[in-house]
C-alpha cells in the first residue's frame, strides 16, 4: 500500500519548472526512508494575475512518513527557489505614474536583468 500527498507552492510566472522538477527528484532520492520511489511529480495547477500555483505529489508507505516527506520537500523547494531563483518568489507588481513617483521624472524604471 502507498499514501500520496500534496505540497502546494506559489511562484512567479518566471519560475523555470524543469530545474524545480530536477530538484524535486534529487530531494526525493535523498530520503529513501521517507519516499517509496513510486510517485514524484510537479505540476502547474493554477494561475492568478500575480503568480502560478505548483503542486507536488509524492508517495510514501504510510501517512506519518508522507507528512515528514511533504514538510521536507516544502522547506527545501522553497529554499531552492529563494537561493537560485529569488526573483521567482511571488511578487506584487505595480505601475507607478509620474504623480506617484516624481523622482522618476516621467520615465519608467530600468528593469533588473539577471545574469
C-alpha positions as MATLAB code, in Angstrom:
seq = 'XXXXXXXXXXXXXXXXXXXXXXXXXXXXXXXXXXXXXXXXXXXXXXXXXXXXXXXXXXXXXXXXXXXXXXXXXXXXXXXXXXXXXXXXXXXXXXXXXXXXXXXXXXXXXXXXXXX';
ca = [
       0.000    0.000    0.000;
       1.030    3.584   -0.534;
      -0.063    7.067    0.578;
       0.116   10.001   -1.838;
       0.235   13.555   -0.519;
       0.456   17.038   -1.980;
       2.592   20.110   -1.353;
       1.371   23.433   -2.753;
       3.804   26.209   -3.658;
       3.240   29.628   -5.198;
       5.804   31.173   -7.550;
       6.214   33.961  -10.059;
       5.455   33.364  -13.729;
       9.190   33.480  -14.477;
       9.942   30.322  -12.455;
      11.534   27.726  -14.765;
       9.869   24.402  -13.964;
      12.473   21.959  -15.267;
      15.138   22.885  -12.662;
      12.486   22.654   -9.941;
      11.459   19.196  -11.175;
      15.097   18.087  -11.148;
      15.494   19.371   -7.604;
      12.342   17.508   -6.547;
      13.774   14.272   -7.953;
      17.103   14.854   -6.213;
      15.439   15.619   -2.882;
      13.193   12.540   -3.021;
      16.157   10.269   -3.730;
      17.973   11.856   -0.789;
      15.402   10.480    1.697;
      14.651    6.836    0.794;
      13.414    6.321    4.360;
      10.506    8.691    3.546;
       9.889    8.308   -0.203;
       8.782    4.906   -1.527;
      10.077    5.587   -5.064;
       6.677    5.461   -6.754;
       5.215    8.967   -7.167;
       7.168   12.218   -7.521;
       5.553   14.810   -9.760;
       5.469   18.605  -10.056;
       2.512   20.182  -11.849;
       1.450   23.730  -12.596;
      -2.175   23.563  -11.447;
      -3.432   27.155  -11.306;
      -2.637   30.742  -12.187;
      -3.681   34.143  -10.921;
      -2.888   37.570  -12.265;
       0.124   37.592   -9.914;
       1.524   34.065   -9.643;
       1.385   30.396  -10.533;
       0.366   27.581   -8.218;
       2.512   24.463   -8.248;
       1.513   21.107   -6.784;
       3.981   18.428   -5.820;
       2.637   14.890   -5.436;
       4.748   12.320   -3.597;
       4.160    8.865   -2.180;
       5.267    7.066    0.964;
       4.470    3.760    2.623;
       2.444    5.390    5.437;
       0.855    8.703    6.404;
       3.481    9.610    9.011;
       6.327    9.284    6.514;
       4.321   11.132    3.878;
       3.797   14.056    6.273;
       7.522   14.189    7.019;
       8.357   13.950    3.306;
       5.976   16.773    2.408;
       7.394   19.037    5.135;
      10.933   18.215    3.991;
      10.114   18.959    0.346;
       8.212   22.182    1.080;
      11.112   23.576    3.092;
      13.811   22.508    0.653;
      11.991   23.511   -2.539;
      11.310   26.970   -1.088;
      14.984   27.252   -0.135;
      15.938   26.197   -3.671;
      13.747   28.909   -5.188;
      14.910   31.537   -2.684;
      18.605   30.854   -3.313;
      18.682   30.006   -7.027;
      15.687   31.978   -8.331;
      14.888   34.678   -5.735;
      13.161   36.798   -8.379;
      10.692   33.909   -8.833;
       9.149   34.127   -5.399;
       5.620   35.596   -5.621;
       5.763   39.335   -6.198;
       3.352   42.203   -6.171;
       3.807   44.360   -9.249;
       2.544   47.882   -9.617;
       2.897   50.509  -12.287;
       3.708   53.967  -10.963;
       2.572   57.113  -12.682;
       4.595   60.309  -12.730;
       2.470   61.836   -9.990;
       3.066   58.761   -7.790;
       6.827   58.689   -8.384;
       8.058   62.186   -9.273;
      11.697   61.091   -8.783;
      11.353   59.068  -11.994;
      10.671   62.257  -13.949;
       8.024   60.512  -16.025;
      10.419   57.711  -17.004;
       9.881   54.037  -16.363;
      12.493   52.457  -14.085;
      15.078   50.269  -15.791;
      14.334   46.548  -15.454;
      16.693   44.380  -13.442;
      18.447   41.941  -15.731;
      19.521   38.647  -14.175;
      22.735   37.041  -15.493;
];
